[in-house]
Amino acid sequence: MPEGIPAIFIGVSLLLLLMATGMPVFIAFLLINLIAVGLFIGPAGYSMFTNSLFETTTSQALVTIPLFILMGEILFRSSAVEVLFRAIDTLVGRVRGRQYVLAIVLATVFSTLSGAAMGVAAMLGRSLLPGMIERGYDPRLSAGTILAGASLAPLIPPSVLVIIIGTLAGVSIAGLLVAGIVPGLMFAALFLGYIFFRIWRNPDLAPKNSDVVQDVSAMDALRAGLSLIPFTIIIAMVMGLILAGIATPTESAAMGVIGSLATAAIYRSLSVRMVFQSLGAAMKVSAMILIIMASSKLFSQLLAFSGGASALTEWVVNTEMPVWLLLALMMILPFFLCMFVDQIALMLIMIPIYLPIVAANGFDPIWFWLLFLVNITIGGLTPPFGYVLFALKSTWSKGTLNDVYAAAWPFVMLFILGIAILAVFPGLATYLPSLI
């Protein structure tokens, strides 16, 4: 094995071991970085450590993270979510298994307003899941639709994970944000197709008389459509401006915050208290993410300095492995690690290692990192430690953890199928970014 590669394995293994002890992610990164600087560079290298912290915390691209989080917090704390819920419920109308459809559609729309899968899962777990079970819907399939729909949040823009990947991988954040639109809708279609197939095979999964739904008149549908206009404007302000090349992601995120404030005002839920609560929650989440990123930035620099990254790239190239097999291995590794390691922490470990390999093999960066994003997204849905699973379980007191695990696995398989489709048809990910 080429010199330098053992250093990568030792460093990553120690990092994972420290995280397994329950140590906070940022402390684990800081400790490994401090030890590595002392071994490879010596005391003089600690100035590089402080410079790395400063460079990361002052990166303009990361300003987008707290803005997107703030936008989601304002919308979820206002009555705007209730309006959205009622409008979509009206528009879905009479459909066999309408509660399953409602869960997927609501989760998909909520994902465009918040990049937090846990928040979407917890909200729908409290508001929608109990009613589905009471109406005679299959508990596991009901929980699975909510889990799957919520897991679209990191993929459909705006997405905090996209900003982290774009920053670490040096990829256009705007391009990566836009690239998630078509795949996100594709996954939603896959979930709906699976649901209708299950109902066709077993009609008892969706009792005919389980929903008391009045006929929706044209006027009711019109009112529901009009109530969605503020949300449409927000989406247009965030993604439309990026796609049109008018604004950067940071500028679009700022416009999204303004739009969310305006929406809360339209629905008469805007208050000073609500704004301060949203600011406080956004500050806590943003600070956690930024601290982790700041403490991990030096990790990629040390990989380059030790020669491990270049040695690993050279070793992979010299193996003359078929490109499709290399891609499969690069997807399988994070898939299994995500079962046990925090998503953000795993991204911070894997991206610096993968980056030179992606460049050496000529993979389209938007396409590859979108595949990587989907793979990381599955981690929140995959037993035994997917955080989206625990978010739903916390709201479903009558369901066991085994019920949640069983509900998740079919949709994990659908996500894997989706990754294969994106791998074979890269245009699904690269077409919209090419228009920017």
Residue, then its C-alpha position, 0 to 999 in steps of 0.5 A: m500500500p502506498e505511503g500516506i494511505p495508512a495515515i488516512f485509515i488511522g486518522v479516520s479510525l481514531l476520529l470514528l472511535l472518538m465519536a463512538t464514545g459520545m464525544p461531540v463531533f467538533i471536539a473529536f475533530l479538534l483533538i485529531n487535528l491538534i494531534a496531527v499538526g503536532l506529528f506532521i508539522g510541529p508547534a509551528g503548524y498551530s498558526m495554520f490551525t488558527n488560520s483555518l478556523f478563521e477562514t472557515t468561520t468568515s466564509q461568505a458562502l456559509v452565511t446562506i446556512p443561517l438564512f435558510i434555517l431562519m426562513g424555515e423557523i419563521l414559516f414553521r412557527s407561523s400559522a402558514v403551515e396550517v394554511l398549507f396543510r388545509a390547502i393541500d388536503t383540499l386539492v388532493g380530493r377523493v383518491r384511494g389511499r389519499q392519506y398516504v398521498l397527502a403525507i408524501v405531497l405535504a412532506t415534499v412541499f414542506s421540504t421546499l420550505s425547510g431543509a430539516a428532515m427531522g422537523v418535517a418528520a416530527m411535525l407530520g408524526r404529530s399532526l397526520l400519523p395519528g389520524m391515518i392510523e385511526r382511519g384504518y390505514d396501515p400503521r407501518l406504511s403510514a409511518g413509512t410515507i412520512l419518513a420517506g417524504a421527510s427525507l426529501a428535505p435535504l435533497i429538495p432546495p433549500s438544503v443546508l447539506v447542499i451548502i456544506i457539500g458545495t463549500l467543502a467540495g468547491v462545487s457551485i452551490a447554486g448549481l447543486l441546489v438547483a440540481g436537487i429539484v428534478p431528483g427530488l420530484m422523481f423520488a416523490a413520484l417513486f414513493l407514490g408509485y410504490i404506494f399505489f402498487r401496494i394498495w393495488r396488491n392489498p386494498d385493505l391497506a387503504p379502507k374505502n370508507s376511511d376518509v370522510v371527504q366532501d366533494v371539492s367544488a371549483m370554488d373550494a379548489l380556487r380558494a385553496g390554490l390562491s392560499l398557496i400563492p405566498f408559498t409559491i412566491i417564496i419558492a420563486m424568490v429562493m430558487g427562481l432567482i438562482l435559476a435565472g442567474i439573478a441572485t446568489p444563493t446567499e441573496s436568494a436566502a435573504m429574499g426567502v427570509i423576507g418572503s417568510l416574514a411577509t407570509a407570516a404577516i399575511y396570515r396574521s401570525l407575525s409578532v416580535r415574540m415569534v421572530f425572536q423565537s425563530l432567531g434563537a432557534a436558528m442561531k443554535v442550529s447554525a452555531m452548531i453546524l458552523i462550529i463543526m465545520a470550523s473544527s473540521k476544515l483543517f482535516s482536509q488540509l492535513l490529508a493533503f499535507s501528509g500526502g495521504a490524499s494524493a497517494l490514495t488517488e494514485w493507488v485508485v487510478n493504478t488499480e485500473m478499476p472499472v469506473w462503474l465499480l469505483l462509483a458503486l464502491m464510493m456510494i456503498l461505503p457512506f451508505f453503510l457508515c451512515m448507519f452508525v455515524d452522524q451525517i454531517a460528521l461523515m460528510l466532513i470526513m469523506i468529502p476531502i478523501y473523495l475530492p481528488i478521486v472524483a477529479a482524477n476520474g473525470f466525474d461530473p462534480i454536480w452529478f457525483w456530489l448530488l449522488f453523494l447527497v442522496n446517499i447521505t440523505i438515506g443515512g437519516l432513514t436507515p436503521p439502526f441510528g437514522y435520526v429521522l427514525f427517532a424524530l418520528k418515534s418520539t411522536w408515535s408513542k404506540g409504535t415500537l422502534n421495530d415498527v419504525y425500522a420496518a416502515a423505513w426499509p422499503f423506502v430505503m430500497l426505493f432511494i437506492l433504486g433512485i440512486a441507480i436511475l440517477a447514475v444511469f441518467p445523469g441528465l436528471a441532475t445536470y440539466l437544470p444546473s446547465l441552464i444557469 
